[in-house]
Amino acid sequence: AEFGIRKNPDSLKIAQAFAEPAIRDAKHSDRFQFVRNGYFCLDSKEGTSDNLIFNRIVSLRSSYKPE
């Protein structure tokens, strides 16, 4: 790893998702919770208006089981 920084090998996993049309109005400072996946923010450097890209900033536990 360069400069002592280790990269997460899962950091480039891509998932396609379908969302409400209103998400097209997302701004860089907005945060979204995508059900059972975590919290995401808009990637304003890589995405385009036709191909929005969101980066996960906090994951949710996948072991959650409702009582």
C-alpha positions, 0 to 999 in steps of 0.5 A: 500500500502506498504511503501506509494506506490500505485500500478496502478490496471491496471499495469498487463493488458496483451495484445497480439500483432503481430509485424514485425519480426525485433522486435526480435532484440530489446535491453533493451535501445530501445523504441517503439511506438505501434500504438494508445497505447503508447511507450514501452520498452523491459522487459529484466527480464520477457521476453524470446527470444520466448516470448518478453514482453514490458512495456508501459512507456508512454500512448497516449490519446485515445480520439484522433480524426483526423480532 
